[in-house]
Amino acid sequence: MTTTKVRVYEVARELGMDNRELMNRFAALGIPVRNHMSALEPAEVDRVKRALEKDKAQNTVEERIRPTVVRRRTAAAPEPVAAAPAPAPVITREAPRAENGHAAVAPVAPRPVAPTPPPAAPPVVEREREAAPPPPPAPVVAAPPPAVEREAAPQPPAPVVEAARPEAPPPPVAARPVAPAVTEEPKPAPAPVPAPAPVVAAPTPPPPAPVAAAPRPAPVAAPERPAPAPAAAAQASSGPALRPSQPPPASVRLAHSNLPPGVVARGNVTAPSAPPPSAATVSRIVSQHAQGPGGRTQWTPDGGQRRRVQVPGSTLGPPGRPMPGQRPGAKRRPMPGKKGMKTEITTPSAQKRIIRIEDNIALQQLAQKMSLKATDVLMKLIQMGMGGVNINSTLDSDTAKLLASEFGYEVENVAKSDDDMIAEARGAAGAQEDLEARAPIVTVMGHVDHGKTSLLDRIRKANVAAGEAGGITQHIGAYRVDTGKGPIVFLDTPGHEAFTAMRARGAQATDVVVLVVAADDGVMPQTREAINHARAAEVPIIVAVNKIDKPGARPDQIRQELSGLGLQPEDWGGDTLFVNVSALSGENVDVLLENIALQTEIMELQANPAAAAEGVVLEAYLDKGRGVVANVLVQNGTLNQGDLMLAGVALGRIRALTDDRGRRVKNAGPATPVEVLGLPDLPQAGDQFFVVADQKKAQELVDARKKAVAAKAKTTTAKGLEDLYAMMKAGEVQELNLVIKSDVAGSVEALVKALTELSTEKVKVNVIHTGVGGITENDVMLATASKAIIIGFNVRPAGQAAAVAKSEGVEIRQYSIIYEAVDEVKKAMTGLLAPVFKQKELGKADVRAVFNIPKAGTIAGCYVTEGTIKRNAKARLVRDSVQVWEGTIASLRRVKDDVREVTSGFECGVGLENFNDIHEGDVIECYELEQVAASL
């Protein structure tokens, strides 16, 4: 049992009582309390609780229904029963119990009765109908009631508002004053029926013939007490008083003195201590209780008396008085048997457990859609093994699906694909029956300096190679050539290793690949790469063995090497065409064109000129006077001036078209390379382009693409910079920042790839900005802020950019050949490395004597056994093969002279800097640090 003291207000709050009421209860029990903050012992609290429980038990009303059935009810939670309204004063009585133990309750008819002398009052007899009818031979015996005077009611009865409950029983039928009336009432409901205040039985004549009269019970004398003046006046005004010679019989159940008003005690109890109320009061109480359950009564003044008006939705009983065990002013406790409904925990339907997203979703937003805390979802994601995330992290659709499945949800990606959005923007496609034959697209590939461009020059009868910087191709060139076998479109790709992406794009856009191999050089790395690109694109390969006119040409060896790579010549039983050509002399060039025509004729190449144009962007660059220029290859349909063109993240109308010879054209059919002007943004090389009809849908696609590119760049940059910063902070890596500008987008791509591949564990190449066009002042300012070097490829500084760079100390490097840029950047990276020093051994000397010289310290008499001992050189003192000191030789003497060095075979005196603990037998090793070039 606990011994903790509690305060009065805590006990009052626990019992639902007022503090002052509880203090009065303590005082009645003899427990001293001063105020509501007084501390109480647990025993005192238990004592009060027992007293309250005892009082509550005394307020319980019992009703005996059968000899073995007792109905108990408390005034705290009455169960009202519907009754009929009675507009007139009523007198009720209770008949003796029937044979089965039930008591017949006689409600009074609601009709008013004219005042008559008491002997001539018309009797009203009511009996109760049993739910289970009694045996037929057993009649119901009703005792003759005692004579009771009725009250005359000269004024009209008080108005009563009837309850709206439909389940109330029908009102009893009142008898006429001259004849008795019998009203049958159904058996009362199991719920207790609250009765009015103390009542008396009304005199009734003997019942009809079927009802037998019982002997009159002996009266019970009740002591007379003076009634209050208002009550006496009301009785005097309403009718004669009750005759003392006729007290109420003992069978009448009277209310106990401590019961609340409106409750009638049933059983053998003593007479009331006060005179019974008047008939008008009884009529009002009965009519109010006849309103049925489910209402609330309001007491209002009415002519010196109080009446109750039934309000739907309340319980019976006057609101001004608390229920037993309830403090004044407190809310009524819930009625027994009507507990509050528990909150139902609902589960979302299957339809609502599907979360629809577009490609990705933030973790916090996903948690909101699942009605979960973001921290709980984050913890689950970390438990699944995904680190480095927070509630603001963006999840892709696959991760969101796995995460949502852990909580019983399903994620559905409703984002439209690029193909769907492009189809919506383009509208109807051309009919398949409109197909026509088109020119073949041939891509020339091979190793650098094997003669690809020279071969195309011979075919085109032009001299493009002479204009290439360094004699190598660094752009994709597209040309349409009219031959004797029909028009052919040639794509010239770079052979340098940095232009892998360009070669891949050329292979994807072609119908046939012409692999050029120099007969005097053989198969090289880019030759193998070109073969792989062609196989990935699933296009046929024609091998052109070039430079056969050179003295060192070995065409048969070339065939043998290519056979090892899977290109078997036809004359060796394979399916690959080999042609020996010479770009310089033009030998067998016509044979090569004939083989190309035969190969493409078998393929039956077709296109629909009437359809909306589509194709691929070969190259794009920024021209100072014309703006964005895109070199495109039309693969299907016809491209017209004024069409709305979508290419990557660029959407605009075509302002001008230029063919491969620089001539302005109005349109370009299938398999035609042209230059396009009018795009607002720079597309990437290799992007597919389409002519669209719905500008709104096309703009939505462009916005989505830009958003995706920005998100990807943000994620990659943040991660790269975080890792780089961590390594730089630890001193593990140096960085070289670069700003790259080029004349075309493809060269920018190649430079970025080539330079970033130079990064090592020691030096990181960080490309902070790229662009197409000249070097501007903004580029210089960006390089100043990031301490970067500007790389210009085939471009020059524009305006005041060079002057600003000189004043800011920014270095601008300009190149026209890509491998020169790569070599220069590699040298710059080497310069960032810390100097590397290597120890160079000079000589050794054995300590044979130790001399302590004042003001000079300890001097070691040594004999030089190897090399040379130098003054101010680095030295180590080794004792028993363990190094005990390392520093500098402070002094070196030979006999009495200071010398700079002593060679082997001579004795000398050696003084060590700030060290005197020298022993005989020690070894002094002399060395020097030599700086060597750092390597990446």
HELIX and SHEET records of a PDB file:
HELIX    1   1 VAL A    8  LEU A   15  1                                   8    
HELIX    2   2 ASN A   19  ALA A   28  1                                  10    
HELIX    3   3 PRO A   42  GLN A   58  1                                  17    
HELIX    4   4 PRO A  118  ALA A  120  5                                   3    
HELIX    5   5 ALA A  229  SER A  238  1                                  10    
HELIX    6   6 ALA A  279  HIS A  289  1                                  11    
HELIX    7   7 LEU A  363  LYS A  369  1                                   7    
HELIX    8   8 ALA A  374  GLN A  383  1                                  10    
HELIX    9   9 SER A  397  SER A  405  1                                   9    
HELIX   10  10 ASP A  418  ARG A  426  1                                   9    
HELIX   11  11 GLN A  432  ASP A  434  5                                   3    
HELIX   12  12 LYS A  452  ARG A  460  1                                   9    
HELIX   13  13 ALA A  465  GLY A  467  5                                   3    
HELIX   14  14 ALA A  469  GLY A  471  5                                   3    
HELIX   15  15 GLU A  497  PHE A  499  5                                   3    
HELIX   16  16 THR A  500  GLN A  508  1                                   9    
HELIX   17  17 PRO A  525  ALA A  537  1                                  13    
HELIX   18  18 PRO A  555  GLY A  564  1                                  10    
HELIX   19  19 GLU A  570  TRP A  572  5                                   3    
HELIX   20  20 VAL A  589  MET A  603  1                                  15    
HELIX   21  21 GLN A  695  LYS A  729  1                                  35    
HELIX   22  22 ALA A  745  THR A  756  1                                  12    
HELIX   23  23 GLU A  777  SER A  786  1                                  10    
HELIX   24  24 ALA A  801  GLU A  808  1                                   8    
HELIX   25  25 ILE A  818  LEU A  832  1                                  15    
SHEET    1   A 2 VAL A   6  ARG A   7  0                                        
SHEET    2   A 2 ALA A  39  LEU A  40 -1                                        
SHEET    1   B 2 THR A  60  ARG A  66  0                                        
SHEET    2   B 2 VAL A  69  THR A  74 -1                                        
SHEET    1   C 2 ARG A  93  ARG A  97  0                                        
SHEET    2   C 2 ALA A 103  ALA A 106 -1                                        
SHEET    1   D 2 VAL A 124  GLU A 128  0                                        
SHEET    2   D 2 ALA A 181  GLU A 185  1                                        
SHEET    1   E 2 VAL A 141  ALA A 142  0                                        
SHEET    2   E 2 ALA A 212  ALA A 213  1                                        
SHEET    1   F 2 GLY A 295  ASP A 302  0                                        
SHEET    2   F 2 GLN A 305  PRO A 312 -1                                        
SHEET    1   G 2 ILE A 354  ILE A 357  0                                        
SHEET    2   G 2 GLU A 410  ASN A 413  1                                        
SHEET    1   H 2 ASN A 360  ALA A 362  0                                        
SHEET    2   H 2 THR A 394  ASP A 396 -1                                        
SHEET    1   I 2 GLU A 436  ALA A 437  0                                        
SHEET    2   I 2 GLN A 606  ALA A 607 -1                                        
SHEET    1   J 6 GLY A 477  THR A 483  0                                        
SHEET    2   J 6 GLY A 486  ASP A 492 -1                                        
SHEET    3   J 6 ILE A 441  GLY A 446  1                                        
SHEET    4   J 6 VAL A 512  ALA A 518  1                                        
SHEET    5   J 6 ILE A 541  ASN A 546  1                                        
SHEET    6   J 6 LEU A 577  ASN A 580  1                                        
SHEET    1   K 8 ALA A 650  ARG A 653  0                                        
SHEET    2   K 8 LEU A 644  ALA A 647 -1                                        
SHEET    3   K 8 GLN A 688  VAL A 691 -1                                        
SHEET    4   K 8 GLU A 614  ASP A 623 -1                                        
SHEET    5   K 8 GLY A 627  ASN A 636 -1                                        
SHEET    6   K 8 THR A 672  LEU A 677 -1                                        
SHEET    7   K 8 ALA A 656  THR A 658 -1                                        
SHEET    8   K 8 ARG A 664  VAL A 665 -1                                        
SHEET    1   L 2 LEU A 639  ASN A 640  0                                        
SHEET    2   L 2 ASN A 667  ALA A 668 -1                                        
SHEET    1   M 4 VAL A 763  VAL A 772  0                                        
SHEET    2   M 4 GLN A 734  SER A 742  1                                        
SHEET    3   M 4 ILE A 789  PHE A 793  1                                        
SHEET    4   M 4 ILE A 812  TYR A 815  1                                        
SHEET    1   N 7 ASP A 897  ASP A 898  0                                        
SHEET    2   N 7 VAL A 882  ARG A 894 -1                                        
SHEET    3   N 7 LYS A 874  ARG A 879 -1                                        
SHEET    4   N 7 VAL A 923  VAL A 932 -1                                        
SHEET    5   N 7 VAL A 836  ILE A 853 -1                                        
SHEET    6   N 7 GLY A 857  LYS A 870 -1                                        
SHEET    7   N 7 GLU A 901  THR A 903 -1                                        
SHEET    1   O 3 ASP A 897  ASP A 898  0                                        
SHEET    2   O 3 VAL A 882  ARG A 894 -1                                        
SHEET    3   O 3 GLU A 907  LEU A 912 -1                                        
END                                                                             
